[in-house]
Amino acid sequence: MLSAKRSFFDDFFALESAGGILLILSASLAIVFANSPLEPYYQLLLSTPVEIRVGALLIAKPLLLWINDGLMAVFFFLIGLELKRELLEGELADKRNIILPGVGAVGGMVVPALFYLYFNFDDPIAAQGWAIPAATDIAFALGVLMLLGSRVPAALKIFLTSLAIFDDVGAIVIIAMFYTSKVSLTALGIVALCLPALALLNRYNVVSKSPYLLIGLILSTAMLKSGVHATLAGVVLAAFVPIRSKSNPEVSPLKSLEHDLHSVVAFVVLPVFAFSNAGINFDGVTSEQLFHGVPVGIALGLFLGKQLGIFTLCWITIQLKVASLPRGMSWLSLYGTSALCGIGFTMSLFIGSLAFEETGVNLLFDERLGIIIGSLASGIVGYVVLRISLAANPSGSSNA
């Protein structure tokens, strides 16, 4: 039998780094569009009004907000599924594996936020963006890590993934607590009705995915109308999806959904989000804009705050013998991983859109400029440091 010839696209999408590469290409394309004669069409596309009406229920938003609210809810749903699987059956099921990435995530959120506030404490509107540099883009970070190939030890991948998951949980908490608008009690009442319905499905071990997704759609719509950000519905929904069928342990609704969504998120949701949000026009940029507190605070928060916060708190935790350096990692690779976590692209853009969308002040240029500079610098330094550390420690033995 003749084997089918693999195409270029088959080979590309089989790469572990494919998602990260596609993200980079999407962001680059957005910047090209925003700085070319195509810029008016780029803006026209994003501002296209899209409406859905069912009786008295009307959802009317420009296309950009449908992407930021709707597609990102799918992304957070996947994050919720991954977190639940890791906590129940994955690396995080062993509580000893939670401590170091958990502590690192705390440092990686607090220190960047302090960097940002240092440069913006005297501007109440700009200060609302304090959480922008606190986020890590797991897809970008893993994409850069995968460029190093098979030399990367498994412990390093696990550490980075676990830290990024905790970072995402922190971002979810921040969004819920600080970036919600006026609350509608009626819509929250519908949200409250969805929760026991999901609990009953889980209690009786319903393994069909359709009922969960149907209630999840109602939950997301109600959450959007309630004033609590719709993306949080994805995380809530994921918590109720059973990881195993009681009658047939081989059947896993959670893992099935995770598998189905992984490619959709990596190759559609995140690239579309990046293309829609990364377009920054450099025409007429002044030094005042370049050195405004918002881009400076974001760039330094991501580049310096992330690596200092993560590495320092991990170092203290290891020195106190509360946790140990993961097997196969050296201090240099820990520092390189900490720097890599300064890539905050997707999540930082998302939080930035929430932070400034209701201020009436256009800080999009400042925000995006800081995110791009900080993320680019973090990616380059993280890659170079990890390349050096892996070359110096090819066996993967720990230097702790």
C-alpha positions in Angstrom: 0.0 0.0 0.0 1.4 3.4 -0.9 1.7 5.8 2.0 0.0 9.2 1.6 2.5 11.9 1.0 2.6 14.4 3.9 2.1 18.0 2.9 3.9 21.1 4.3 0.9 21.9 6.4 0.7 18.4 7.8 4.3 18.7 8.9 3.8 22.3 10.3 0.7 21.6 12.4 2.4 18.5 13.8 5.1 20.7 15.4 4.8 21.4 19.1 5.8 25.0 18.4 3.2 25.5 15.6 0.8 27.4 17.8 3.4 29.8 19.0 4.7 30.3 15.5 1.2 31.0 14.2 0.7 33.5 17.0 3.9 35.4 16.1 2.8 35.4 12.4 -0.7 36.7 13.3 0.6 39.5 15.5 3.2 40.5 12.8 0.5 40.5 10.2 -1.6 42.8 12.3 1.3 45.3 12.7 1.9 45.2 8.9 -1.8 45.9 8.3 -1.9 48.7 10.8 1.1 50.4 9.2 0.2 50.1 5.5 -2.5 51.4 3.2 -4.7 48.5 4.4 -5.0 50.2 7.9 -8.5 51.7 7.2 -9.8 48.3 6.1 -8.2 46.6 9.1 -10.0 49.1 11.4 -13.2 48.8 9.4 -13.2 45.0 9.8 -12.7 45.1 13.6 -15.4 47.8 14.1 -18.0 45.9 12.0 -21.2 45.7 14.0 -22.5 42.2 14.8 -25.9 41.6 16.4 -27.7 38.6 17.7 -31.4 39.0 18.7 -33.7 36.4 20.3 -36.9 38.1 21.2 -36.1 40.8 23.7 -32.6 39.5 24.2 -30.1 41.6 22.1 -26.4 41.3 22.0 -24.8 44.0 19.8 -21.1 44.5 19.7 -18.4 45.4 17.2 -16.5 42.4 15.8 -13.5 43.1 18.0 -15.5 42.7 21.2 -17.1 39.5 19.9 -13.6 38.1 19.5 -12.4 39.4 22.9 -15.5 38.2 24.8 -16.7 35.2 22.8 -13.6 33.5 21.5 -11.7 34.1 24.7 -14.4 32.4 26.6 -13.5 29.3 24.7 -9.8 29.8 25.6 -10.7 30.1 29.3 -12.9 27.0 29.0 -9.8 25.1 27.8 -7.7 26.5 30.6 -10.3 25.3 33.1 -10.3 21.8 31.6 -6.5 21.6 31.7 -6.4 22.9 35.3 -9.0 20.3 36.5 -7.2 17.5 34.7 -3.8 18.5 36.1 -5.2 18.8 39.7 -7.0 15.4 39.5 -4.7 13.2 37.4 -1.8 15.3 36.2 1.4 16.7 37.7 -0.4 18.9 40.1 -2.2 15.9 41.7 1.0 15.5 43.7 0.9 18.4 46.1 4.6 18.6 46.2 4.6 19.7 42.6 2.3 22.6 43.3 4.5 24.6 45.7 7.3 25.9 43.5 5.2 26.9 40.4 2.5 28.3 42.7 5.0 30.5 44.6 6.7 31.5 41.3 3.3 32.5 39.9 2.6 34.7 42.9 5.9 36.5 42.5 5.3 36.7 38.8 2.1 38.6 39.3 2.9 40.8 42.3 6.3 42.2 41.3 5.3 43.2 37.7 2.2 44.9 39.1 4.4 46.9 41.6 6.7 47.9 38.7 3.7 49.2 36.8 2.3 51.1 39.7 5.6 52.7 40.4 5.4 54.5 37.0 1.7 55.2 37.1 0.6 55.7 40.8 -0.1 59.4 40.2 -2.5 58.8 37.3 -5.7 57.1 38.5 -6.8 56.1 34.9 -3.4 54.7 33.9 -3.2 52.9 37.3 -6.2 50.8 36.3 -3.8 48.8 34.0 -1.8 47.5 37.0 -2.6 43.8 36.1 -1.5 44.0 32.5 2.1 42.9 33.1 1.0 40.3 35.6 -0.1 37.8 32.9 1.9 35.1 31.1 1.1 33.9 27.6 1.4 30.2 27.8 1.0 29.6 24.1 3.8 32.0 23.2 6.1 30.9 26.0 5.8 27.2 25.1 6.2 28.1 21.5 9.5 29.7 22.2 10.5 26.8 24.5 9.7 24.3 21.8 12.1 26.0 19.4 14.9 24.6 21.6 13.9 21.1 20.5 14.3 17.8 22.3 17.0 19.1 24.6 14.4 20.7 26.8 14.0 18.4 29.9 10.4 17.3 30.7 10.7 18.9 34.2 11.2 22.3 32.6 8.2 22.0 30.4 6.1 20.8 33.3 7.3 23.7 35.5 6.6 26.3 32.9 3.1 24.9 32.1 2.2 24.6 35.8 3.4 28.1 36.5 1.4 29.5 33.5 -1.7 27.6 34.7 -1.5 29.2 38.1 -0.8 32.5 36.4 -4.0 32.1 34.4 -6.0 31.3 37.5 -4.6 34.5 39.1 -5.7 36.4 36.0 -9.2 34.9 36.3 -9.4 36.0 39.9 -8.2 39.5 39.0 -10.7 39.8 36.2 -13.6 38.7 38.5 -12.6 41.0 41.3 -11.4 44.2 39.5 -12.6 44.2 35.9 -16.4 43.7 36.1 -18.8 46.4 35.2 -22.3 47.3 36.6 -24.0 44.1 37.8 -27.4 43.0 36.6 -29.2 40.9 39.3 -31.6 39.4 36.7 -28.7 38.0 34.6 -26.9 36.8 37.8 -30.1 35.0 38.7 -29.9 33.1 35.4 -26.3 32.3 36.2 -27.4 31.0 39.6 -29.9 28.7 37.9 -27.3 27.3 35.6 -25.0 26.2 38.4 -27.3 23.6 40.0 -28.2 22.3 36.6 -24.5 21.7 35.8 -24.1 20.2 39.3 -26.9 17.7 38.6 -25.3 16.7 35.3 -22.0 16.1 37.1 -23.7 14.3 40.1 -25.4 11.8 37.8 -22.3 11.4 35.7 -23.8 12.5 32.4 -21.0 11.9 29.9 -22.7 13.4 26.8 -21.0 16.7 26.1 -24.0 18.4 24.5 -25.9 19.2 27.7 -22.8 20.8 29.3 -22.2 22.9 26.2 -25.9 24.0 25.9 -26.0 25.1 29.5 -22.5 26.7 29.1 -23.9 28.8 26.2 -26.7 30.0 28.4 -24.3 30.6 31.3 -21.9 32.6 29.0 -24.7 34.8 27.7 -26.1 35.5 31.2 -22.6 36.2 32.5 -22.0 38.6 29.7 -25.3 40.4 30.4 -24.6 40.4 34.2 -21.6 42.6 34.0 -19.3 39.8 35.1 -16.9 39.1 32.2 -18.2 36.3 30.0 -14.8 34.5 29.8 -15.3 33.4 33.5 -18.2 31.2 32.4 -15.7 29.0 30.6 -13.8 28.3 33.8 -17.0 27.7 35.8 -18.3 25.3 33.1 -15.0 23.3 33.0 -15.3 22.6 36.8 -18.5 20.6 36.2 -17.4 18.4 33.3 -16.7 14.9 34.7 -13.2 13.6 34.1 -14.3 9.9 34.0 -17.5 8.0 33.3 -18.4 5.9 36.4 -19.8 3.1 34.2 -16.8 3.1 31.8 -13.6 4.6 33.1 -12.1 4.6 29.6 -14.6 7.4 28.7 -13.4 10.9 29.7 -15.7 13.8 28.7 -13.2 16.2 30.0 -10.2 14.8 28.1 -12.3 14.5 25.0 -13.4 18.1 25.1 -9.8 19.2 25.9 -8.5 17.3 22.8 -11.2 18.7 20.6 -10.6 22.3 21.7 -6.8 22.3 21.8 -6.3 22.7 18.0 -9.2 25.1 17.8 -7.7 27.4 20.4 -4.1 27.0 19.3 -4.8 27.5 15.6 -7.9 29.6 15.5 -8.9 31.4 18.7 -5.5 32.7 19.8 -4.2 33.7 16.3 -7.5 35.5 15.5 -7.3 37.3 18.9 -3.6 38.3 18.2 -4.5 39.6 14.7 -7.4 41.6 16.1 -5.5 43.2 19.0 -1.9 43.5 18.0 -2.3 46.1 15.3 -0.4 49.1 16.5 0.1 52.1 14.2 3.6 53.7 14.6 2.8 56.7 12.4 3.6 60.0 14.2 4.9 58.3 17.4 6.4 60.8 19.8 9.0 60.4 22.5 6.3 61.4 25.0 4.3 58.3 23.9 7.3 56.0 24.0 8.2 57.0 27.5 4.7 57.4 29.0 4.2 55.6 32.3 1.9 53.0 30.7 4.2 51.5 28.1 7.3 51.9 30.4 5.5 50.2 33.3 4.2 47.4 31.2 7.5 46.7 29.4 9.6 46.8 32.6 6.9 44.9 34.5 7.0 42.1 31.9 10.7 42.1 31.3 12.2 42.8 34.7 9.3 42.3 37.1 8.4 38.8 35.9 11.9 37.3 36.0 12.8 39.0 39.3 9.5 38.0 40.9 9.5 34.4 39.8 13.2 33.6 40.2 13.5 35.4 43.6 10.5 33.7 45.2 11.5 30.3 43.8 15.1 30.8 45.1 13.8 31.7 48.6 11.4 28.8 48.6 14.2 26.4 47.6 16.7 27.8 50.1 14.1 27.4 52.9 13.8 23.8 51.7 10.0 24.2 51.3 10.5 22.9 47.8 13.3 21.6 45.6 14.6 22.6 42.2 12.9 20.3 39.7 15.0 17.4 38.5 16.8 18.2 35.2 16.7 22.0 35.9 19.6 24.2 36.9 19.6 27.6 38.4 20.4 29.1 35.0 17.5 27.2 33.3 15.2 28.4 36.2 16.2 32.0 35.4 15.7 31.5 31.7 12.2 30.1 32.3 11.5 33.0 34.6 12.5 35.4 31.8 10.4 33.5 29.3 7.3 34.0 31.5 7.6 37.7 30.7 5.9 37.0 27.4 2.5 38.3 28.3 1.1 38.9 24.9 -2.4 37.4 24.6 -3.4 37.6 28.3 -1.9 41.1 28.7 -3.7 42.4 25.6 -6.9 40.9 27.0 -6.6 42.4 30.5 -5.5 45.7 28.9 -8.8 45.8 26.9 -10.7 45.3 30.1 -8.7 47.8 32.1 -9.2 50.8 29.7 -12.4 50.0 27.8 -14.6 52.1 30.0 -12.2 54.9 30.9 -13.0 57.1 27.9 -9.2 57.6 27.5 -7.5 55.9 24.5 -4.4 54.2 25.9 -4.4 51.3 23.4 -1.2 52.5 21.7 0.6 52.9 25.0 -0.7 49.5 26.2 0.2 47.5 23.1 3.6 49.2 22.7 4.6 48.2 26.2 3.3 44.6 25.8 5.1 44.1 22.5 8.4 45.5 23.7 8.3 43.7 27.1 7.2 40.4 25.5 9.8 40.5 22.7 12.6 41.3 25.1 11.5 38.5 27.5 11.2 36.0 24.7 14.7 36.8 23.3 16.4 36.8 26.7 14.6 33.6 27.8 15.5 31.8 24.7 19.2 32.8 24.8 19.6 31.9 28.5 17.8 28.5 28.1 19.9 27.7 25.0 23.1 28.5 27.0 21.9 26.5 30.0 20.9 23.5 28.0 24.2 23.5 26.1 26.1 23.7 29.4 23.9 20.9 31.0 23.0 18.6 28.2 22.4 15.6 30.5 19.6 17.4 32.2 21.1 16.8 35.7 20.2 19.3 38.4 22.8 21.7 39.8 20.8 22.3 42.9 
